[in-house]
Amino acid sequence: MEWYSALIVLVGSLMGILTSYTDIKTGFIFDNHVFPTLAFVEKAKGLENEGEEVIAGRVEKIIIPATEIGFIVYLYLGLVKGDYLLAISGILGFFIGLVLGLILYYAGAWASGDVLVLAAFSALLPYPLSFARVVAPYEASYPLYPIAILFNGVLAVFPFLFVYALGVLLVRKNIKRLKDVFSERAYLSVEVALWLLAGIGLALFLNRLGLSVGGAYQYVLTIVLFVVFGKYRKAGDVAGLVSLTYLVYLTGTDALYAFAKLLAVVYSFKVFFSVVRVLREEALVEEVPVEELREWDILGETIYIEGDVVKRDRRGFFEVLRDALRTGDIKFQNIYGGEVIASPTAEGLKREQLEKLKELVREGKLDNRFLRKKAMPFAPSIFLGFLIAALWGDVFWWLVLKMAGL
């Protein structure tokens, strides 16, 4: 075992234990447990988060220079091996993890501390270690292993979220919503599987004609067809059925078995997103009056002023973005076109936002009912994703291989 592999796992484990502990106990993640240099800069500029004062003592003062160690280890390895991409891979991994985390941050799912945790783990693990047995080809060649860390964390906790979401629906006797998890738009899973199969079938047909369509070209071809079929769905369904018939002609019943596995994977993603929707709309929200709202509470809706009218929007981030793309009315600085009073950011309500909401309720401009999210600690799941990636490999790529029968 290489010395740097042991160091990375040790430092990552220490960081994961501390961040998981503070996230579960207080809902905060301290920068000095993840990126002490950032904590020093914030302190020098007087930018410390006052909410972090809820913890005092030895735990808060522990310093784990995880991000810095990631930068230094890969810089040293790269210089020794003459590999300049490896030398900057710690930095690249950090920023890739940062971008992935920011997507979830702006979706209202993560707080800024969760983003920093993923970025720090990504700096420690831009490439798979020698322990990893299942690794995607692109992850071994480029510092893209942060993708595995994120997906590992999501997939590892999904069974627990699935049981929790269904349990909530059963307790509330919401049988219709329970059925929707499995049946709503289930036909779309069949269509998507057919569209993907159309891309595979067309690539095989072109290869048999002597036109080499493999690797990246096949992925590009499939994506292009997928976009086209999304607009012309009937054509996509027919093309998929023709491809399935062609593949059955070439390989017999093996093609049907492969299609069944592809359909099962696509359907599992449909169930996954249905469960996420249940969690967002049913299991992890509650309606309360403004008197029960507290500082740091996370709203499940956006309150904004458009003109002289106070409005509320209970759509999720991706639903807002979807509608904006459909209408072509996209304002990158403010998608609502007015003053946003409070929104479902995972950072929670600030004192001035809470006072403004109380003022609007007193003036009769806003109904005294608000959706409040139940906060969830995500640092433990990110830590679990790191451990799986470091010691075993990429769960998502393993699923892809199983789907392909490998």
C-alpha positions as CSV (number, residue, x, y, z in Angstrom):
1,M,0.0,0.0,0.0
2,E,1.4,3.4,-1.0
3,W,2.1,5.9,1.8
4,Y,-0.1,8.6,0.2
5,S,-3.1,6.2,-0.1
6,A,-3.0,5.6,3.7
7,L,-2.5,9.3,4.3
8,I,-5.5,10.2,2.2
9,V,-7.8,7.7,3.8
10,L,-6.7,8.7,7.3
11,V,-7.1,12.5,6.7
12,G,-10.4,12.0,4.9
13,S,-11.7,9.8,7.7
14,L,-10.8,12.3,10.4
15,M,-12.4,15.1,8.5
16,G,-15.5,12.9,7.8
17,I,-15.9,12.0,11.4
18,L,-15.7,15.6,12.7
19,T,-17.9,17.1,10.0
20,S,-20.5,14.4,10.4
21,Y,-20.5,14.9,14.2
22,T,-21.0,18.7,14.0
23,D,-23.5,18.5,11.2
24,I,-25.7,16.0,13.0
25,K,-25.4,17.8,16.4
26,T,-25.7,21.4,15.4
27,G,-26.3,21.6,11.6
28,F,-23.0,23.5,11.1
29,I,-19.7,22.5,9.4
30,F,-16.6,24.3,10.6
31,D,-14.1,25.5,7.9
32,N,-11.1,24.5,10.1
33,H,-12.3,20.9,9.9
34,V,-12.2,21.0,6.1
35,F,-10.1,24.0,4.8
36,P,-8.3,25.8,7.6
37,T,-6.8,28.3,5.2
38,L,-10.3,29.5,4.3
39,A,-11.2,29.7,8.0
40,F,-8.1,31.9,8.6
41,V,-9.0,34.2,5.7
42,E,-12.6,34.6,6.9
43,K,-11.4,35.3,10.4
44,A,-8.9,37.9,9.1
45,K,-11.7,39.6,7.2
46,G,-14.2,39.3,10.0
47,L,-16.5,37.1,7.9
48,E,-17.1,34.3,10.4
49,N,-20.5,32.7,10.5
50,E,-22.1,33.9,13.8
51,G,-24.3,30.8,13.8
52,E,-21.2,28.6,14.4
53,E,-21.0,30.1,17.9
54,V,-23.5,27.4,19.0
55,I,-20.5,25.1,19.5
56,A,-17.6,26.1,21.7
57,G,-14.7,24.2,23.1
58,R,-12.3,21.6,21.9
59,V,-14.3,20.2,18.9
60,E,-14.4,23.6,17.3
61,K,-10.7,24.2,17.7
62,I,-9.5,21.0,16.1
63,I,-7.7,21.7,12.8
64,I,-7.8,19.2,9.9
65,P,-6.0,20.6,6.8
66,A,-7.7,18.1,4.5
67,T,-7.9,20.4,1.4
68,E,-4.3,21.6,1.9
69,I,-3.0,18.0,2.2
70,G,-4.8,17.1,-1.0
71,F,-3.2,20.0,-2.8
72,I,0.3,19.2,-1.5
73,V,0.2,15.4,-1.9
74,Y,-0.8,15.5,-5.6
75,L,1.6,18.4,-6.3
76,Y,4.5,16.3,-4.9
77,L,3.4,13.1,-6.7
78,G,3.0,15.0,-10.0
79,L,6.4,16.7,-9.8
80,V,8.2,13.4,-8.8
81,K,6.6,11.6,-11.8
82,G,6.8,14.5,-14.2
83,D,3.0,14.4,-14.6
84,Y,1.8,18.0,-14.6
85,L,-1.9,17.0,-14.7
86,L,-1.4,14.9,-11.6
87,A,0.4,17.8,-10.0
88,I,-2.6,20.1,-10.2
89,S,-5.2,17.3,-9.9
90,G,-5.8,18.1,-6.2
91,I,-6.8,21.7,-7.2
92,L,-8.8,20.5,-10.2
93,G,-10.6,18.0,-8.0
94,F,-11.4,20.6,-5.5
95,F,-13.1,22.9,-8.1
96,I,-14.9,20.0,-9.8
97,G,-16.3,19.0,-6.4
98,L,-17.1,22.7,-5.7
99,V,-19.1,22.9,-9.0
100,L,-21.0,19.7,-8.3
101,G,-21.9,20.9,-4.8
102,L,-22.9,24.3,-6.0
103,I,-25.5,22.7,-8.3
104,L,-27.1,21.1,-5.2
105,Y,-26.7,24.3,-3.3
106,Y,-28.6,26.4,-5.8
107,A,-31.2,23.7,-6.0
108,G,-31.8,24.4,-2.3
109,A,-30.7,20.9,-1.2
110,W,-27.3,21.6,0.4
111,A,-25.8,24.3,2.6
112,S,-22.5,26.0,1.8
113,G,-20.8,23.7,4.3
114,D,-21.9,20.6,2.5
115,V,-20.5,22.1,-0.7
116,L,-17.1,22.6,1.0
117,V,-17.1,19.1,2.4
118,L,-17.5,17.6,-1.1
119,A,-14.9,19.9,-2.5
120,A,-12.4,18.9,0.2
121,F,-13.0,15.2,-0.3
122,S,-12.5,15.8,-4.0
123,A,-9.2,17.5,-3.4
124,L,-8.1,14.4,-1.5
125,L,-9.5,12.0,-4.1
126,P,-9.3,13.4,-7.7
127,Y,-8.2,10.0,-8.9
128,P,-9.1,6.5,-7.5
129,L,-6.7,4.9,-5.1
130,S,-5.2,1.4,-5.6
131,F,-7.9,0.0,-3.3
132,A,-10.7,0.8,-5.8
133,R,-11.8,-2.2,-7.8
134,V,-14.6,-0.7,-9.9
135,V,-13.6,2.5,-11.8
136,A,-14.9,4.2,-14.9
137,P,-12.3,4.6,-17.6
138,Y,-12.6,8.4,-17.6
139,E,-12.0,8.5,-13.8
140,A,-8.7,6.7,-14.2
141,S,-7.5,9.0,-16.9
142,Y,-8.7,12.4,-15.6
143,P,-9.3,13.9,-12.2
144,L,-13.1,13.3,-12.4
145,Y,-13.4,10.9,-9.4
146,P,-15.4,13.6,-7.4
147,I,-18.3,12.4,-9.5
148,A,-18.0,9.0,-8.0
149,I,-17.9,10.5,-4.4
150,L,-21.1,12.4,-5.0
151,F,-23.0,9.5,-6.6
152,N,-21.8,7.0,-4.1
153,G,-23.1,9.2,-1.3
154,V,-26.5,9.6,-2.9
155,L,-26.9,5.9,-3.9
156,A,-25.7,4.7,-0.5
157,V,-28.4,6.6,1.5
158,F,-31.2,6.2,-1.1
159,P,-32.6,2.9,0.4
160,F,-33.0,4.6,3.7
161,L,-34.7,7.7,2.1
162,F,-36.9,5.4,0.1
163,V,-38.2,3.5,3.2
164,Y,-38.6,6.8,5.1
165,A,-40.6,8.4,2.3
166,L,-42.9,5.4,1.9
167,G,-43.3,5.2,5.6
168,V,-44.5,8.8,5.8
169,L,-47.0,8.2,3.0
170,L,-48.3,5.1,4.8
171,V,-48.6,6.8,8.2
172,R,-50.5,9.7,6.5
173,K,-52.6,7.1,4.5
174,N,-51.8,9.0,1.3
175,I,-52.4,5.9,-0.8
176,K,-52.7,7.8,-4.1
177,R,-49.3,9.5,-3.7
178,L,-47.9,6.1,-2.7
179,K,-49.2,4.6,-6.0
180,D,-47.8,7.6,-7.9
181,V,-44.3,6.8,-6.8
182,F,-44.4,3.6,-8.8
183,S,-47.0,4.3,-11.5
184,E,-47.0,8.0,-12.4
185,R,-45.5,8.5,-15.9
186,A,-44.1,5.0,-15.8
187,Y,-44.7,4.7,-19.5
188,L,-42.0,7.4,-19.9
189,S,-39.5,4.8,-18.6
190,V,-40.3,2.5,-21.5
191,E,-40.0,5.3,-24.0
192,V,-36.6,6.5,-22.6
193,A,-35.3,2.9,-22.7
194,L,-36.5,2.6,-26.3
195,W,-34.8,5.9,-27.3
196,L,-31.5,4.8,-25.7
197,L,-31.8,1.4,-27.5
198,A,-32.3,3.3,-30.8
199,G,-28.9,4.9,-30.3
200,I,-27.2,1.6,-29.6
201,G,-28.9,-0.1,-32.5
202,L,-28.0,2.7,-35.0
203,A,-24.4,2.6,-33.8
204,L,-24.2,-1.2,-34.4
205,F,-25.9,-0.9,-37.8
206,L,-23.4,1.8,-38.9
207,N,-20.5,-0.3,-37.6
208,R,-21.7,-3.3,-39.7
209,L,-21.7,-0.9,-42.8
210,G,-18.0,-0.2,-42.1
211,L,-18.5,3.2,-40.5
212,S,-16.7,3.2,-37.2
213,V,-19.0,4.6,-34.5
214,G,-17.7,3.8,-31.1
215,G,-16.5,5.3,-27.8
216,A,-17.3,9.0,-27.6
217,Y,-19.0,9.1,-31.0
218,Q,-21.5,6.6,-29.9
219,Y,-22.3,8.6,-26.8
220,V,-22.7,11.8,-28.9
221,L,-25.0,9.9,-31.3
222,T,-27.1,8.6,-28.5
223,I,-27.4,12.0,-26.9
224,V,-28.4,13.7,-30.2
225,L,-31.0,11.0,-30.9
226,F,-32.3,11.4,-27.4
227,V,-32.8,15.1,-27.8
228,V,-34.6,14.6,-31.1
229,F,-36.8,11.9,-29.8
230,G,-37.7,14.0,-26.8
231,K,-39.4,16.3,-29.3
232,Y,-40.7,13.7,-31.7
233,R,-41.7,11.0,-29.2
234,K,-43.6,8.7,-31.6
235,A,-40.7,8.6,-34.0
236,G,-38.4,7.7,-31.1
237,D,-40.7,4.9,-30.0
238,V,-40.8,3.4,-33.5
239,A,-37.0,3.7,-33.9
240,G,-36.5,2.0,-30.6
241,L,-38.8,-0.9,-31.5
242,V,-37.0,-1.2,-34.9
243,S,-33.7,-1.3,-33.1
244,L,-34.9,-3.9,-30.6
245,T,-36.1,-6.1,-33.5
246,Y,-32.8,-5.6,-35.3
247,L,-30.8,-6.6,-32.1
248,V,-33.0,-9.6,-31.5
249,Y,-32.2,-10.7,-35.1
250,L,-28.5,-10.3,-34.4
251,T,-28.3,-11.8,-30.9
252,G,-31.5,-13.6,-30.2
253,T,-33.1,-13.5,-26.7
254,D,-30.0,-11.9,-25.3
255,A,-31.2,-8.6,-26.7
256,L,-34.5,-8.9,-24.9
257,Y,-32.7,-9.6,-21.6
258,A,-30.4,-6.6,-22.2
259,F,-33.4,-4.4,-22.9
260,A,-35.1,-5.6,-19.7
261,K,-32.1,-4.7,-17.7
262,L,-31.9,-1.2,-19.4
263,L,-35.6,-0.7,-18.7
264,A,-35.2,-1.7,-15.0
265,V,-32.4,0.8,-14.6
266,V,-34.4,3.6,-16.3
267,Y,-37.4,2.8,-14.2
268,S,-35.3,2.8,-11.0
269,F,-34.3,6.4,-11.8
270,K,-38.0,7.3,-12.3
271,V,-38.7,5.9,-8.8
272,F,-35.7,7.7,-7.4
273,F,-36.9,11.1,-8.6
274,S,-40.5,10.3,-7.5
275,V,-39.2,9.6,-4.0
276,V,-37.1,12.8,-4.0
277,R,-40.3,14.7,-4.9
278,V,-42.2,13.0,-2.0
279,L,-39.4,14.0,0.3
280,R,-39.5,17.6,-0.8
281,E,-43.2,18.0,-0.9
282,E,-44.5,15.6,1.9
283,A,-42.0,14.1,4.2
284,L,-39.5,16.9,4.9
285,V,-41.8,19.9,5.0
286,E,-44.5,21.2,7.4
287,E,-46.8,24.2,7.3
288,V,-46.4,26.6,10.2
289,P,-47.4,30.2,11.2
290,V,-44.7,32.9,11.2
291,E,-44.6,32.8,15.0
292,E,-43.1,29.3,14.9
293,L,-40.4,30.3,12.4
294,R,-36.9,30.7,13.9
295,E,-33.7,32.0,12.6
296,W,-31.8,29.4,10.6
297,D,-35.1,27.6,9.7
298,I,-35.2,26.6,6.0
299,L,-38.2,27.7,4.0
300,G,-39.9,25.4,1.5
301,E,-41.1,28.2,-0.7
302,T,-39.9,31.5,-2.2
303,I,-41.5,34.8,-1.0
304,Y,-41.0,37.7,-3.3
305,I,-42.5,41.1,-4.3
306,E,-43.4,41.8,-7.8
307,G,-44.6,45.3,-8.3
308,D,-46.6,46.1,-5.2
309,V,-47.9,42.5,-4.8
310,V,-46.3,40.0,-2.4
311,K,-46.3,36.5,-4.0
312,R,-45.2,33.0,-3.0
313,D,-43.8,30.2,-5.1
314,R,-43.7,26.7,-3.8
315,R,-42.1,25.1,-6.9
316,G,-38.6,23.6,-6.5
317,F,-35.5,25.0,-8.2
318,F,-35.6,22.6,-11.1
319,E,-39.3,23.2,-11.7
320,V,-38.6,26.9,-11.8
321,L,-35.8,26.4,-14.2
322,R,-37.8,24.1,-16.4
323,D,-40.7,26.6,-16.6
324,A,-38.2,29.4,-17.4
325,L,-36.7,27.4,-20.2
326,R,-40.1,26.6,-21.6
327,T,-41.2,30.2,-21.7
328,G,-37.8,31.6,-22.6
329,D,-38.1,34.1,-19.7
330,I,-34.8,33.5,-18.0
331,K,-33.3,36.2,-15.8
332,F,-30.0,34.8,-14.5
333,Q,-29.7,37.4,-11.7
334,N,-33.3,37.1,-10.5
335,I,-35.6,34.5,-12.1
336,Y,-38.6,36.1,-10.3
337,G,-38.2,39.6,-11.7
338,G,-38.7,41.2,-8.3
339,E,-37.4,41.5,-4.8
340,V,-36.9,38.1,-3.2
341,I,-37.7,38.3,0.6
342,A,-36.8,34.7,1.4
343,S,-36.2,31.5,-0.5
344,P,-35.5,27.8,0.2
345,T,-31.7,28.2,0.5
346,A,-30.2,25.6,2.8
347,E,-28.4,28.4,4.8
348,G,-31.8,29.1,6.4
349,L,-33.6,32.3,7.4
350,K,-31.7,35.3,8.5
351,R,-32.9,37.6,11.3
352,E,-33.8,40.4,8.9
353,Q,-35.7,38.1,6.6
354,L,-37.7,36.8,9.5
355,E,-38.6,40.3,10.6
356,K,-39.7,41.2,7.1
357,L,-42.0,38.2,6.9
358,K,-43.6,39.1,10.2
359,E,-44.1,42.7,9.0
360,L,-45.8,41.5,5.8
361,V,-48.1,39.2,7.8
362,R,-49.0,42.1,10.2
363,E,-49.8,44.3,7.2
364,G,-52.1,41.6,5.8
365,K,-50.0,41.3,2.6
366,L,-49.2,37.7,3.2
367,D,-51.1,34.7,4.6
368,N,-49.8,33.5,7.9
369,R,-48.7,30.1,6.7
370,F,-45.3,29.0,5.6
371,L,-43.7,25.8,4.4
372,R,-40.7,24.9,6.6
373,K,-38.2,22.2,5.6
374,K,-36.9,19.7,8.1
375,A,-33.1,20.0,8.0
376,M,-31.1,16.9,7.1
377,P,-27.4,16.5,7.7
378,F,-25.7,15.6,4.5
379,A,-22.1,15.5,5.7
380,P,-22.4,11.8,6.8
381,S,-23.6,10.7,3.4
382,I,-20.8,12.6,1.6
383,F,-18.3,10.9,4.0
384,L,-19.8,7.5,3.2
385,G,-19.5,8.3,-0.5
386,F,-15.8,9.2,0.0
387,L,-15.1,5.9,1.9
388,I,-16.8,3.8,-0.7
389,A,-14.9,5.6,-3.5
390,A,-11.6,5.3,-1.7
391,L,-11.9,1.7,-0.6
392,W,-14.1,0.0,-3.2
393,G,-14.9,2.2,-6.2
394,D,-17.7,3.8,-8.2
395,V,-21.1,2.4,-7.4
396,F,-22.8,4.1,-10.4
397,W,-20.3,2.6,-12.8
398,W,-20.8,-0.8,-11.2
399,L,-24.5,-0.4,-12.0
400,V,-23.7,0.5,-15.6
401,L,-21.5,-2.6,-16.0
402,K,-24.2,-4.8,-14.5
403,M,-26.7,-3.3,-16.8
404,A,-24.4,-4.1,-19.7
405,G,-24.1,-7.7,-18.4
406,L,-20.4,-7.3,-17.5
